[in-house]
């Protein structure tokens, strides 16, 4: 199983732009959160492989995941939540034969069996990408599954790519948000809408704060600065990398980007 840590992400971040959440036409912007309000959420991304099962074998790459997470953070900026890549795993799916033998409408039960046992952990969200299944995405407490061939119905003001929207939608379920009929809403089924109302934002943040492994950006920055001042640059860079993914044009984020990228570059030399 191939595992990528945070340094490749640092290099990508060094030249990345900022993405900000947009509300649907006619809806007031709810993206009012500042750096100190942000909550950092770890996500372990899995690119499932199965050489004899085309329905499982994803064709997404590390570059795709960097782009997808950037757009996910653009969506969730309206709630002051930022998802950072804890790791990116590319490994063989477990029990692929069970998934392949089931009809499309029965694939829900077989999905959880695809999770490589050694890659599981309880102190983060898991997102598994695969090629095909009967739905665009599905949330289980043990993991989120998204197909890389997802398709959505376009709505005015919606996102420009299905996979980040499906990922963002399923993460909404992880915070207890339910489906809605409003087509411009993130929790509407099958559309490109990304808007969250105030009630949904408050609920998502309240639930997020109950997870011990979701941290406040301000506290992470303080810890990173302490490590940096103690000349523990590698440990500090890992924390700065998390902070650098926050889609804000503020001094703390810019400092985090600078210090994270500098450590990444020195590590390569």
GIURFEN-V292872 format. One line per field, one symbol per residue. ss: DSSP state (~ for helix, > for strand, _ for the rest). psi: psi as a letter, one per 40 degrees, with the letter a starting at -180 (. if undefined). burial: # if it has 24 or more other ideal C-beta (glycine too) atoms within 12 Angstrom, else .. Layout:
BEGIN
ss=???
psi=???
burial=???
END
This chain:
BEGIN
ss=_>>>__~~~~~~~~____________________~~~_>>>>>>>>>>>____________~~~~~~~~~~~~~~~~~~_>>>>>>>>>>>>___~~~~~~__~~~~~~~~~~~__~~~_____>>>>>>______>>>>__>>>>>_____>________~~~~~~~~~~~~~_____>____>__>__>___>__~~~~~~~~~~~______>>~~~~~~~~~~~~~___~~~~~~~~~~~~______~~~~~~~~~~~~~~~~~~_
psi=hhhhaeddddddddeiaihiiiiihehihegehideeihhhhhhhhhhigdegdedhieiiddddddddddddddedeefhhhihdihhhihiifdddddeiideeeddeddeehhdeeiiefiihhhhidiieidiihideihhhhefiiihhiheiiehdddddddddddddeeiiiiehdeideiheieieihidddddddddddeehdehihdddddddddddddefgdddddddddddeehgigidddddddddddddddddd.
burial=...#.#########.#..######..#..##.#.#.##############..#.####.#.#.###############################.#..##......#..#######..#....##########.#####..#########.#..#.###.###############.#.....###############..##.###..#..#..####..##.##...#.....#.#############...##..##.######.....
END
